[in-house]
Amino acid sequence: MALDDLRRELCRALDTGAVLSDPAQLATYECDGLTGYRVVPALVVLPASTSQVAATVLACARRGVPFVARGAGTGLSGGALPHAEGVLIVLSRMRRILDIDVANQRMVVEPGVTNAEITRAVAAYGLYYAPDPSSQIVCTIGGNVAENSGGAHCLKYGFTTNHVVALEVVAPDGSVVDLGAPTLDPPGYDLRGVFVGAEGTLGVATKVTVRLLRTPEAVRTLVADFASPAQAGDAVSGVIAAGIVPAAVEMLDALAIAACEEATGAGYSRDAGAALVVELDGPQAEVAAEFDAVERICRDAGASHIRVAADDTERALIWRGRKAAFAAMGRLSPDYFVQDGVIPRMRLGEVLARMAEMAGEQGLRVANVFHAGDGNLHPLVLYDASRSGEAERAERLATAIVELCVEVGGSITGEHGVGTDKACSMPKMFSEADLAVMARVRAGFDPHGLANPGKVFPTPRLCGERPGPYKPHPLELAGVVERL
Amino acid sequence: MRADVGVRVLRPTDLREARDAVRDTPGALLFRGAGTKQDWGTAPESTDAVIDTAGLDQLVDHSAGDMVAIVGAGMPLSRLQEALAPAGQWLAIDPPLAADGATVGGVFAANDAGPRRLRYGTLRDLAIGVTVVLADGEVARSGGRVVKNVAGFDLVRLLCGSLGTLGLVTEVIVRLHPLPETSLTLRIPADPALATDLALALAHSVVEPSAMDAAEGGLWVRLEGRAAGVNAQADAVAALAGDLGAGCQRLDGDDEAAAWRRLREAHAGQPGETVARAAALPDRGAAVTVALDAAAGAAGVRAELASHAALGLHTARLTAENPVACAAAVADWRRRVSALGGTVVLRRGPHDLDAWLDPEVTPLSALTLMRAVKAQLDPDRRCAPGRFVGGI
């Protein structure tokens, strides 16, 4: 009843055809990139302007109806999973580039503009937008803001939050608010910084101001083959110890190499135990000096072969192979979970050994693709859903792997977000007090909890109650925190 | 530094003592590191007790391989840098007042930074984890010990720059950078218009300076990295300056260090000076300078300007016999900079005569949300009440 009323109001406020309620149409929005979770939303709206987003959110707020924002739906943690009694706000129609300020290296776009479009629009000026998630061809800047997306090059350049300077957002009460500014140090709390990465739980971004970087003078890329990931890890440590900050350091293990080669033929050595991709960029002479050092360090660490990209075409091929890694797993296994965890880089060898042990115990294979420079692991847990119990074992293994990351002092997610997928793992990483304080910040923005409810924070409904005797928090055991 | 006459001062030495001090001390609290930026913001409405972080000064952990350090909030920044240097690393931030003992927690709370912000950002970019004690004694952490981490809300950024109005930050986890192998600085004589043009041209060139400051009648361009890279970049800067009709002078070693010390400290000002900071888009640099000259001229005060030119940040130091004139100049400059799309805040000076920020000139559309966040984290307004924007 309330929903019928809401639908009528939204039909008046938005363009004809911008409010979907036909079950077949609604069903196309039932999941994002994490396809294991599916919920059909009550309504879908496709606003074309900030005022239409504001009208939608206000209509929801008046009735206490939850709303979920969605960009391209490429997220891997179920952050854009719809709410069954809620409105899904799809921002794909808001895809205008509003302003390009070349002199000050700023650009203002609507949230539905894709990551790659931003760079395409300014490439002629010698500028680019740095964060480069693997899905950059299709993922939207609005989704990047929600997830604080990274990418292979965030080791040197940082994440979305380092490159988004201002936002226009519709707050959960329907008001339109500016967070941040195109200039530095806008007075007040850095609410922009809180909003970025809050996974849509604080409102809906309707305009995004990004800073652009000058395209580097030189880019050099190599692929070094090693006998094992641990040996490749030694090379990474050597590079870091030499005071070099590469633009990107990526590692693939043997299974990942095999999958990439099946899918792309990018030229990775199939007989290597691990492939290390190192990319340097910057001023020509600087890059030349450091690239020589990187080659030497790789050789000293035992590289059996080093391939240096001869030109942009070869570099693009190397990256195509790397970025296809997730999708390529389909060549090796009918089903797989993509995991995302972070460890202190120095613990790599130990974590890989533990992970192999855990996979062996479950009788499953795990392929590994890492952003090796910053310890961000993407273990791919391979399984066959047609075999009884295998999916459950794979899911348990995937969860155990992120919990291992926390145990060694890392994080449950480096870039895919918490979303629906990991909300129940949050208490592994944060204490009740930590989560309570985050919830208070959220209540400041959204006292009624209407913006993307059920995401990020564990709920009893999602995770079950956790009564029982006191058990020391994993972080206490790891010596990371003390209980007062 | 303000006198603490009649005000209790507590110096906790660990997290538990800090928690107890915040929770169990009634009334309005002021958190203090070395006290070098106590003037920032509006004077708090009241202070019943000062919680001093001097006892929270440990380098808790330095993982050189991971390039991460866990630092007690009260640790002086200069002492941290000394501890990191043997590993060839540093916390890549060079704010003023480090020589006066500025602490990591204080720099964090103020979100202060120096010339090399151009390359490395501020602690908002470099801090990856934080521990905070809220007024009700709740102890919370955000972020963690790894750089790449998107789990949970980013309270690190919220707290950085909050001037101690949300809670007591007891510990900060920071990412580190390698100390550059070589540094070289070029000084290009330039008036404000040329300095702005040069800074923009360099920002669009293949050169990647770590700092570009306009002050003392010139543009100062700092290049850091490998010797070969730095020399090649220096030639490129000289060529570009030549194209715009300017020569340049090269500085290294002690001369270079002394120059940057001066340039950096110019943004802090001296006792007796009124210090105001403008932020504008970088291409408004010359206009911001002209605006200051006009405002200072009209009010009859002396004005010096130091700018992080490529960042669009400008610090004015004003002196006059009568502080009322300085306040008038700041107010006038604020209006003029606002017309250029920028903001001006008062950092040091006659707070009783001029606001830190004038909401009439600089309306904040997010003020309602900021108040709501403050009300959630510090509902009784115990943490430096009134110090922040809009009376927060």
Interface residues (C-beta under 8 A of the other chain):
Chain A: D101 A103 N104 Q105 R106 G126 E147 N148 G150 C154 G158 F159 T161 N162 A171 S175 V176 V177 D178 L179 A181 P182 T183 L184 D185 P186 P187 G188 Y189 D190 L191 R192 G193 V194 V196 G197 A198 R214 P216 E217 S237 I240 A241 G243 I244 V245 G282 P283 Q284 A285 E286 V287 A288 A289 E290 V342 I343 P344 R345 M346 H371 D374 G375 N376 G409 G410 S411 I412 T413 G414 E415 H416 G417 V418 K422 M426 M429 F430 S431 A433 D434 L435 A436 V437 M438 R440 V441 R442 A443 G444 F445 P447 V456 V480 V481 E482 L484
Chain B: L15 R16 R19 S63 A64 G65 D66 M67 V68 G88 N111 G121 R124 D125 V132 L134 E138 V139 A140 R141 S142 G144 R145 V146 V147 K148 N149 V150 A151 G152 F153 D154 L155 V156 R157 L158 C160 G161 S162 L166 H177 P178 L179 E181 L200 A203 H204 S205 V206 V207 E208 G225 R226 A228 G229 V230 N231 A232 Q233 A236 R277 A279 A280 L281 P282 D283 L311 G312 L313 G341 G342 T343 V345 L357 T362 L364 S365 A366 L367 T368 L369 M370 A372 V373 K374 A375 Q376 L377 F388 V389 G390
